[in-house]
Amino acid sequence: MDLNQYRAIDPVALILHGKALEIYYLIHHPHVASVQELQQALASATPEERQAMLGQAKALIACGTAVEKAIETIPAKPAIK
């Protein structure tokens, strides 16, 4: 994974590199929840909270799909020589 692209938005990437930066990200940034973790959270949620979570998940999917479509339609830039 090339983490150099994140230097503009994460100043830690100016200090840490390679495996050290990956370890920092694993420790300090949220992870993708597992199905089991989600099931545990949903088990204690009210029906209204579950509907709200589902609505947020669907909104994220729609946003991701829009970004994918937008990227697909952008013409490739010519290489700089």
N, C-alpha and C positions, 0 to 999 in steps of 0.2 A: 504494500500500500504506500503510495507516494504522498507523504504528508506535507510536502513543501507548499502545496496550494493553500494550506490553512494558515500560513504565516501572516497573511494580511489581516486575518480576523482573530487570530489567537497569538498574543505576544509570547506565550510560553513556548511556542514553536521556534522562536528566535533563540531560545536558550537550550532547549532539549531537542535531540534529534534521534531518529531511528527507533530502536527498541525502547529507549528511555521515554520518548514522547508517547509511544503506544501504551506503555505501562501507566504513565500519567493520565492519559485519556481514560483508560479502563478504571482507574481509581476515582477520578474526579468528574466524570460525565455519566449521565444515566445510561443504563443498559436497556436493551430490548427485553421486555418482560416475557417470561415463558408462559405457556398456556396454563400451567399449574398455578403460577403466581396470579394470573388474571382470574382464574376460577376462584381462588381464595378471596380475592378482593370482591368479586361479583357475588359470592355467597353471602356476604354481610351487607350488600347494597340493597336499598329499597327498589321497588319496581321503577319508580321515577328516576332514581340515580342510574339504574341499568339502561333505561331509555336514553338518558342524557349521554352516557358513555358511548352507546351505540351510535347516536347522532354525531358525536365528535369523531368517532372512528370513520364513519361514512364521509364526513366532511374532509378528513385528512386524505382518504382515498381519492376523492374527487379532485382535491388540490394536486395530489401527486400525478394523477392522470393528466390534468391540464398542463403541468410542467413538462411531462414527457412529450405531449403533443406539440407544445411550443418549441421544445428543443429539436424535435424531428423536422420542423418546418423552417428552421434557421439555415440559410445556405452556409456551406463550409467556407471558411476564410482561406485565401491562398497562403501558402507557406511563405514566410519572410526569409529572404536569402541574404 
